[in-house]
Structures are given as structure tokens and as C-alpha cells.
Amino acid sequence: MGRYTFRLPDIGEGIAEAEIVAWHVKIGDRIEEDDRVADMMTDKATVEMESPVSGIVVEVAGEAGDIIAIGSPLVVIEVEGAGNDVDGVAAGASTSSARADVVEAVPAPTPAPAPAPAPASVSASVAASEPPPTPKPAQAERVEARAPTPATHAKVMASPAVRKRASDLGINLAEVRPAEDGRVRHGDLDAFLSYNAAGGFQPAGNKGKDEQVRVIGLRRRIAENMAASKRQIPHFAYVEEFDVTALEETRAQLNAGRGDRPKLTMLPFLIAAICKLLPKYPMLNAHYDDEAGVVTRYGSVHLGMAAQTPAGLMVPVIRDAQDRNLWQLATEIGRLANAARDGSAKSSELSGSTITVTSLGPMGGVATTPVINRPEVAIIGPNRIVERPMFVKGADGVERIEKRKIMNISMSCDHRVVDGWDAASFAQDLKKLIEAPALILAG
């Protein structure tokens, strides 16, 4: 019997380290060649590591959330034959790359009559010369939270229809927070149901538990990137109001005759309008390398599209968005969003954006101040469409009050690269295109 040390291979150009997101094996497991060993994350892409040999796992290099360098031992496998270890030390290993916080292995069961010796950790080769690592504190146990003291419920203002619906749904109106003037409406019930379905609501009297959740994988990458962006980029926000009545009419007409093509949402129109304007505003379609003091303005628009996934926020990229028509943009938006959600997006599809659009759809709110996707210098966020009475000047020059569909569009820009005048000018030109959608479709 010998030992085979499987080292973390080079999984991407310029990648020096990767994070263990999940283990699919544990010490003592019997695995076959090409079995999944672990999921590693780098640059927002998760890569599955597969075993190159068959055997029994005797050592693993850490736990979920640990970072290991390319070339460092990932797992040690007991194999038939000599393996690739020399005197218990993996060939090519260096003490400088050994990790001090590797999880200590336990004896692996073997069919042989003689008991197998307890395997050493990957860092055993340096144990004699270095003090043992300080053990990590055990994960805090969940602490049962005290049940909230029931409050005396005041009379809730709601219409009979809302009361009946709440009763049918089994909702206590006293637990619903009204959005305005203290009166519970159907929209408040919808919000309550949505939040409850997401697991955010704890009914009164139910005991919840305190829980410590380790921030690892994509969630940690998001936290690090957002913190770096806010720490290093002086953001400024600009919000403008857009009348999208004509655009919504155009969208409905195109969807009516779309055939087997994807349904058009607002997003393809917005992206097409942005691409049409960026040659005039190249300072927005750019990266800023603050260490080198260099701004790179891009001729092509590689548009990042912020997408919420079960794992967290991802930004798939529509390559050369300026060369795609509305239907092609809609197709690519759907494909990339699905790939991000099901985890099949490639690393190349999750990097290299030059400007980003972020949209919360019908939950978009009145206005947002999105965080810039560093090293980009601008991010654009459409908000919720609402209907309002507006003064509209007719062909006869007389102003009349009409019901119009209104949407705010928010921008955040890097003030080191983009001036307020640039952002305002871009927004006004974008407003002209959005409010006259025929200009978007014109060549």
C-alpha cells in the first residue's frame, strides 16, 4: 500500500489560491477514480475537483471556508502500489507550502488484521520543527432564543375584503406591518406572504434559535468585493425619472407577435439604449486601475447583469452587447440567468464586464444606490414602474392630465473617473431614448 497526495491543480489563469466550498468525501471513505472530492471556488466560479486515483481517503486539507494555495495538498489517498509519496512526504512538497491549520486525520479502517497507524496530517512533515497549531474554537452551539412576550394587539385598520382574505389565509392582521397610514391593504398581505415564504417571518409564540452561520464561498466573495468597492471607490448617485408609457406599449406590440422568440422585458430595451449611448460617453464603459493610475476605456460593451441566485449575487456577462438586437439580448439574458442560478455558468461568463446593470424587477423600489462592480466605474439600476397622473402636452399644445407609467433609473458612478456632469448628461440622453423607443430601434 502507498499514499497518493492529490494537490490542488492550476484551475485558472492567474489563480494563486482557491476556497474550499464543500467536501464530498471524509476520512475513511473509499473513493474511485473520477469521484468528486471537493468543490473549490475562485473568481465566483465553482470548480469540481475529481480524484485521479482510487483508494481510501486518509487526510483532507482543511474544512469548508479554508483557503489553500495552488499546488498545496488537497487530499491524501491510500492506494494500491507505491503512490507518489516518498518516506511519507509527498513528492515535490515543501515545508513552506504546508498548512498549519489542516484538520487532523483519524485512523482509517482497513481490512487488514493488523491495526493501521493513525495517519499524520498534511503538515506532519513540519510538526517536529514547528509548534502545534492552536486548535480552532468549536463552533458555538445554537442558543435557544427566548419566546417574545405576547403584546396586546390594538385594533387593526383594514377593509372587510382584506380581513376576509387574511382570515382565509390564516394570517393574524396584527402581525402585518402596513406600508402607509396604518391601514393594512392587499399589497401588505402580499409582502407578508412573500417574506414568510422566504423563511423570514417567525409567527408569534414560535421559538426561534440563535444561529452562527460561517460566511464562506460566494457569500464571502460578495462581502469582500462589496467592502472593497465601498472602501476604495468614492460613489456618487444620480436618479432620473423616465416616462416609459410608450416603451411599454412598444414592448407589448412586439411580444404580441414574438412567435417562439423569448418574451421581451424592459431589460433588453434598457441595455440596447445604454449600448447606443456609450460611444458618446466612453468614460462610463471603463475600468479604473487605482494602483497603476490608469483608466481603460473599452470599445466593446461587455455588460454585466446582476442576477440573484440561491448561492448569492452573481454577475454574468453579455459579451459584445452592442452587436445584439432586442431578441438576441433577451435570449442571452435568459440563458445567462439560468446558468447562474443552476451553477452551470462558466468562469469566463462571470468575469470581464465593463459596465453593469442591476434590476430588482417589480421589487425595484422608488430609487436605489447600487454598489459599483469594481473595477468598473458605473452601475445602472432601473426601479419599479408605477402609474401616476401627469401633465402631458398634446399635439394642439394644450396640457392635459393623463395616466402615465413612470420609472426611476438610478446610477452610481466612480467620482474619480466620472464627473457629475457626465452622469447627468448620459441620464438625460438615456431618457430621450427610453421615452421615444423608436430611436432605440433605429440604426
Number of C-alpha atoms within 10 A of each C-alpha: 9 16 24 28 26 21 17 18 14 14 17 13 6 7 12 13 20 23 23 24 21 17 16 13 17 16 20 19 15 17 18 14 11 12 17 16 21 21 20 25 23 20 15 19 22 21 18 17 20 16 18 16 19 17 22 24 23 28 27 25 26 21 15 18 18 16 17 22 19 18 16 21 24 24 24 25 27 22 17 14 10 12 18 17 16 14 9 16 17 20 13 9 18 13 11 9 14 20 21 19 18 21 17 18 19 15 15 19 16 11 7 7 6 7 11 12 10 13 17 16 24 31 23 20 17 16 15 8 8 11 9 13 11 8 8 8 6 6 9 9 9 10 11 11 11 12 12 11 8 8 8 7 9 7 8 16 16 17 13 9 11 18 19 13 14 17 12 9 11 9 17 13 21 15 14 18 15 21 12 9 7 11 14 21 19 16 12 18 20 11 15 19 17 13 13 13 10 8 9 11 13 12 12 14 11 10 12 15 12 11 12 11 8 11 13 18 25 21 16 15 19 17 13 11 17 15 13 14 19 14 10 11 22 14 21 18 19 17 20 16 16 21 22 23 20 16 20 17 12 15 17 15 11 14 15 10 10 13 9 6 12 17 17 18 15 14 19 21 23 21 25 21 22 27 22 19 17 19 15 10 17 14 21 25 26 23 23 20 13 12 6 7 7 10 16 14 15 17 14 16 25 22 24 26 25 21 20 16 15 10 13 15 17 24 24 28 26 23 18 14 22 21 12 17 14 20 17 15 22 21 15 19 20 14 13 22 21 15 16 26 17 12 14 13 20 16 16 11 19 20 17 19 25 27 27 26 23 23 20 15 15 10 10 18 15 16 19 22 17 20 23 25 23 23 21 25 26 30 27 28 23 26 23 17 21 15 14 13 12 15 13 14 12 9 7 6 8 9 12 11 11 13 12 18 18 19 22 21 23 22 26 23 27 25 16 12 18 20 14 15 9 14 22 15 12 17 23 14 13 21 19 15 23 24 17 17 22 13 13 23 14 6 6
